[in-house]
Each structure stands twice: as structure tokens, then as C-alpha cells.
Amino acid sequence: MGLFGDVGVVGLEIDTGVIRAVEMRGSGESAKIVAAGQVDIPEKAVRDGVVVDVDVISEALKQLWTGVPLGSRNVVLGVFNQGVIIRSVNFPKVPEDKLDQALRLEAAEIFPIPMSQLVFDYAVVGEKVVSDGSQYEVLLVAAKKSQLEQIVKAVIACNLVPKTVDVSPLALLRVLPQEKLTGTIAVVELANGLSSLLLAINGVPHFARVMPVALKHYIKDIESSIGKKKEDSAMETRISFEIFKEWGMSVAKEIRLSTSFYLNRDNLGDVDRIIISGRGAGVTGLQEFLHDELGMPVDVIDPLANISVANNLGIYWDTEGPSYAASIGLALRGLED
């Protein structure tokens, strides 16, 4: 047996323009990251979080496994897009052998897509006592079969083994230390192509949605402004700041709208903390900007708070770590299984 165990698992995040992977081995407190890296892909291969070119993604995965290199071929796939639906419901307690069927009937009334077109799962996350008895607190999750089939095809085509498909925003909760899970938190993943917000209360996920604030648009606007104003550095700085401010305002607006809608609906009070993750978390000044705009603590995720790394792996974790947070959380899911 190797130092961290023979069975490893790779958390795989497919973002617009890039695929990121983190391999972990071991279990519990002994779990370590033993490999990590990424490979660029054409932007058009993934659209709004959905794989549209299976062959391109499959070829990129082959390059990734060769170039990093990754030792395990067992993967946990992260997905999140408009076709992934998460709902938190309170459900009357029923015998365990009847719960699955009862929840599927409930889901058929809630989800706007026929159940025959969905992959459905759920988790009982708690219980509560109400006037007429006890209820389960249940997290319902569904995804379009057609979209999942695309990413699974790409993985199988290059002889990888898809062990589990997980919802990427949920994976982020696994990398947070316990003190960051206390209270009501909003975990915001600012990815290249499709950002997301997850609301959790004392570590229990309640709500997640797509945020239309793609980092790629911000980067392209900055690059375009720099290219046009090379002869005037002061003008370049002013334009870059205005672009940053506009993007930061859009992020703050989406956070405010998403959290206030859910919390007001269920009379749950206020958000205690925002945690930003993904490549966008590294945008200079964003943490401070969101703190000022939203009037609450804003932290940048530290994906290594509970995890150690076997060696440097060529990753600058202080700056690149937030980009790999989802992949780390996905790999942790694989070790749990």
C-alpha cells in the first residue's frame, strides 16, 4: 500500500475554456492532494455549463491525464447549469420504505420538467417539529438526462471511470472549515463561464442558482480596453476601473437578489457571511468591493483549510487555490463514497 492508499479519485470540473482536475488519496484526516492541474479547451466546447462537443472534451481529458499526470482513472464529475434544479422542502415524516416514492411524487409537482427527462436524487438534511407533527427537511436535486449523458460520454470515451456525478456548488461546502459553516452563508463560485450561488444554514444547503456574471466577459472587456489605450496609461487605468466596478456591481446585485428572495420567502433572517470561490475570487479588489457594497463579511475560500498537499505540485495555492476549490470538493465526495 502507498503512503496515502492505493485507491485515488479525481474531482473533475469542466468550465468554459478550461478543465480542472484534483486527485486525492486516503480518507478522513489522512486525505491528501497528490496531483492537480488544468488544460485549456476551446470556449465553444462548453456552453453555459453544458458539454456540447464530446470529442473535443474527451481529447482534452487525455491531454490532462498525460500532462499532469493523474494516477487514478476514477472521477467525480461536477455539474451545474440551468438544467440542474435544487429545491429545499419540508415533507411529512413517512416510513423509510415509502419515502423515496413519496418524494418522487412531490418532485413531479415541483420541477418544471417531466421526471422522465431528469436524473433525480434527494437527501434528508434535518427534521423539524411543527404543530401537526414532525417533518423532514429534504434537499431535492434533479438534472436533465440529456446534459449528463454528454459529459459522461466524454469521460468514458477516454477510458476514465465516472464514479459519481455531483452538483459543483454543493461540493464547495466540503472544503470549508466548521467555523465558516456556522450561521447563514452564501458561497459564490465565480467561474469563467457560469457562476453560481449556494445558500447554506449551519452547513446545510438550502438553495442554489446560476448567476449570469461570467468572468470571461469581464476579462475580455479588460483586455479590449487595454489594447485600445496603450498610449495613455492613465486613461487605461480609469477604463479598467470602470469595467471592474460595473462587473463588481453586477456580482453584488445578483448576490443581493438571490439571498433576499429566498430568506424573505422563508423568514430566515440575514446572511452572516459571503464566501467567494473560483477564478473570479482572485480578481484584485473584489473581496473589498463586495464587502463595501453588501455591508457584510466577505471571505475568499481557502480550499486547503482542512486538506494537505503531498508536495507543491506546481500550483501557486495562495492565488490559484480558489480556482481548484470545486475540484477538491468533488474529490472529497469520491473519497467519502
N, C-alpha and C positions, 0 to 999 in steps of 0.2 A: 504494500500500500504506500502511495506517495505521501508527502508531507501534509497535504490538505485533502486527502482522499482521492480515490480513482475516478469517481463519478462527478463530472463537472456539468454545468449548464450555462448557456449563453442567453443573456437578455438582449433582444433584438428590437431596435426602434428604427422604423423606416420613415424618415422625414423628407420633406421636399428638398431635393438636391443632395441628400446625404443619407447614408445608412450608418448607424452607430451600434456597436456591439460591446458587451462586457461579459467576460467569462468569470464565473465564481466556482470555487470548490470548497468542500467542507460543509459544516452545518452549525447552526447556533452561533455561539461566540467565536468559534474557530473558523467561520467562513471568511474567505479572503478573495480579493480580486486577483486573478492570475494573468489576465490578458484584457486589453481594451484597445479599441481603435475604431476608425471610421473609413468610409470610402465614398467619394463623390459619385453622384448619379445625375443624369440629365433631369432638369426640373419637370419636364413633361412626362416622365415615367411614373410620377406620383402626383395626383391631383386632388387637393382638398382632403388629404389623409387616406386616399384610396389608391391602391396599386392599379395602374392602367396598362402597363407594359410588363408582362410577366417575364419575357425573355431578357429584357434589359436588367431587371432586378435580380434574376437568377444568375446572370453573368457577373453582376457586381458582387453578389454574395460569394461567388467562387474567388474573386479577387481579394475580398476581405479576409476569407479564411486562409488564403495563401500569404497575404501581406502582413497580417498582424503578428504572428499567426495564432489562431484559436485552436485549442486542442480537442474540445468537445464538439460533437455534432448535434447535441441535444439543445433545442432552442425553445425559448418562451417568447412568443410574438406579442408585441404591443400594438393595440389598435385603438383609434378614437377618431371619429368623424361625425358628420351629420346623420349617418345611418346607425350610430351607436346611441342607444337611449338608456338613461339611468333614471330611475324613479324610486323615491323612498315612500313607503306606505305603511300604515298601521293596519294590522289584519287580525281578526278574532282568532284566539287560540283554538286550534283543532288538533285532533290526534295526528301524530307524526306521519302515520301511513297515509293520511288524507291531505297533508299539507301541499305536496307537490301538485296534485291535480287541482286543488282549490286555488293555488296561486297562479296556475296557468290560465284558469278561467278568469281570474281577476286581471291578469296581464292582457288578455284578449280584449278587455273593455278599456284598458288604459292606453295601450300602444296604438298609434295611428296606422300601423302596417299589419297586414294579416299574419297571424302566428306561423302559418305555413312557410312564410318567406323569411322567418327570423330564426336565429340561434338564441335560445333563452336560458338564463340562469338566474339564481337568486341566492341571497344569504340572509339568514336571520341574525340581525346585529344587536338585538336587545328585546326587552319586554317592558311593558308599562301597564299600570293598573288604572282602569277607568271605572266610571260609575256602574257600568253593566258587566264588569268582569275584566279579565286580563286580555291584552293584545300583544301580538308580536310586532316588533319594528323590523321591517323587511326591506332590503335593498333589491330592487328588480333591475336586471340588466339584459338588454337584448341588442343584437346586431344583425344586419342584413346578411343572409347566407351568401348571396352573390358576391359581396365585397370580401368576405372572409375567404371564400374559395380562391380568389385571385392571389392573396398573399400566401396562402397555404400551397398553392401550385408552384409559386416561385421558389419556395423553400424546398419542397420535395424534389423539384427539378434538378437541384444541385446536391442531392443526396444528404440533405440535412433532415433532422427528425423533429417535427413540431410537437413538443410535449404538451404545451398549453397555450391557449390564446387568452390574453389578459387585457383589461382596459388600462391604457397607459396612465391616466390621471390617478387611478386607484393605486398603481404601483408606486407612485411618489410618496404615499403615506408610509411605506415600509422603510424608507431611508431616514425618516425624521426621528430624532430622539424623543423620548417620552415627554420631556418638558415643553417641546414645541407642539405637541398634540393637545395640550391642555386648553380647554375653552373652545371657542368658535374660531376656526381658522379658514382662510381661503388660500388654496395652493394654486398658483397661477403658472402654467407652463407656457413660456414664450418661445415657440419653436419657429423654424424657418417658414413653414407653410401653413400650419394650422395650430393655433394656440388654444388653450383650454383653461377652465376654472373649475376647481373642485372645492366644495364646501364640506367641512367635517366638523363635528362637535365631539370633543373629547376623544378624538381618534376614530370616530365612527362616520363614514361617508354618508352624506345625505343628498347631494345634488351635484351634477356636473353638466357643463355645457361647453360648446365650441365658442371661442372668441374670435371675431373677424378682425384680428390685428396682426396679420402675418409680418414677421420680422423681415422677410425678403423684400417687401415693398419699401420699408424704411431704409434698408441697406442700399437698394437701387437708387432711391431718391438722393441719399447722401453722395453716392459715387457719381451720380449725374451732376449734382451741384458742384462738386469739386472739379470735375472735368471741364465745366464751363467757366469757372472763375479762377483758374490757376494764376492769372496775372494780378489778382487782387486778394491777398490773404485775409484782409480784414472783412471784405465782403463775403468771402468763402466761410469764414467763421460765423458771421451773422446768419447766413443762409442755413448752415449746418445746424445752428442752434434752433432756428425756427422750425426746421424739419423735425429735430428731436422733440421740441416742445409739442408740436402737433401730434406726433406719434405717442408721446407720453400721455397727452391728454386723452387720446382715444383709448389707451390701455386703462387709464383711471376711470374713464366713463363706463367701459364695459364691466370693470370690477364692481363699480358702484351700482349699476343697474342690475347685474346678476345677483349680487348678495342681498340688496334691499328687497327685490321681488320675493325671493324665497323666504327670507327672515320675516318680512312683514306678513306674508301669507300665513305663516305658522306661528306668528307672535313669539319669535325666538330671540329677540334682543338684538345685540350688535355684534359685529365681527371684532375679535380681540387682536388678530394679527394677520397680516398678509405675508405669504412666503412665495417668492418668485424663483422660478426654475427655468431650465432650458437655455439655449444660446442667448436669448434676449436678456437674461438676467445679468449678462456681462456688459451690457451697454452702459458706458460711463455716465454716472449721474442719475440713472433711472431709479435706483433704490431711494435716493434722497428726494427725487421729484415726486414719486408716488407717496412717500411719507407726507410731504407737504400738501399734496392735493387731497389725499384721503383722510389725513389727520389721525393716523393710527400707525403702530409699529409695522415696519416692512423689513423682512429679513431675506437675504439671499440664501437659498438652500445649501447646506453642506452635506453632500451625499456620503462623505466619509466619516460622519459623526459617530456612526455605530459600526463602521466597516474598516478593515485594514487592507493594505495593498501589499502583495508579495514583494514587489520591487517597484521602481519608478515607472516602468512600462512606457516611457517616452511621453507620458501625459503630464501637462502642467495643471495639476489638480486644483490649485488655488484659483486659476482663471477658467479652465476648461471643465472643471468638475460639474457645475450645474448642467452642462450640455449632456452629461452622461448619467444624470440622476435617474431618468426614466429607465434606462437600460439596466442600471444597478437594481432598481426596484423589481424589474421583471425577472432578473436572475435570482433574486431572493425568493420570488414566488416559486421558481423552479426547484430551489433547494428545499422549500417547505414541502413540496409535493413528494 
